[in-house]
Amino acid sequence: MRGAVKTVKDINLLPEEIKDTEYIQPSRGGNTTAKILVGLIIGVVIIAVTLAVPFAYIRQKEKELESIKNEIESDKYAEVREVNAELDSIVEELASKADVIDTIDESSTPLAEVIVALQGAIPEGVALTQIGYTSNRLSVMGIAPDRIAVAELVASIERISLLNLSSEVNVEDGTNIFNLSLIVGRGGS
């Protein structure tokens, strides 16, 4: 038996009544249309859900917003609305008064600033004897050693941007007492 090839017999351990039945293997490519149809249905459901969820969320938030608006408009918050309306009217009134104050501040010149400017314009030998201030008019009286000193005073005053001459300068003969009237305000020469 050295050169002989042995063949292995087919060993079948199944009972005799089953041995004769034929086994049919299912085809692997069958029911593909059913699988495609189920896949499409699942895809459509997923797309519908992903589109419907945001809309449902938006509707829910709109309902919450509406309920909040209704709550705010209820009688429960009527007093708060009245207080807010009063506060708004007070704020408007204060703003208008602040505008008036700002306008007055812009148009008025502090008297101390006017006096300091006038003091700087006084030449040597001239003395002021009286200063009167009403609204934006300044009346000045003084004495000078001569008319030239009064002319120097007037020239110095005309260089001050806060002061403008409003009338002629009056100088009494012999005593050199002078009188001048000035308009106080920005916008001079």
C-alpha angles and dihedrals in degrees: 000000000000099000098031120105116225119214122213115233120229106257113211116179096182118115117264098253092057096044093073097052117098119234117221115203115214115245114252097219097052125119093023092140091056091050092049091047092050090047091051092049091050091048092050091049091050092049091047092050093048090051096042098049096064091046091050090049091050091049090050092051091047089053090049090049091050091050090049091050090049090049092051092048092050123107089256090077098036092105091051090053090050092050091048090051091050091048091050092052091048091049090050091049092049091048091053091048090048088053090052091049091048090050091050091047091051094048098043126073119211111253092227090059090050093050093048090050091048092048090054090053096054111106122217114284096024118113126191113222101179137017122187125187125192121167101309099340125098121193116196129192125182148138128254132189090237144346092268090063089052089051090051089051092051092047091050092048092051089057091057111094092209096058134058128178110247099186142006121294113251118210120182114227116246097008098053090217106158134201125195136169122213136190113224119215145091119279100064123136 
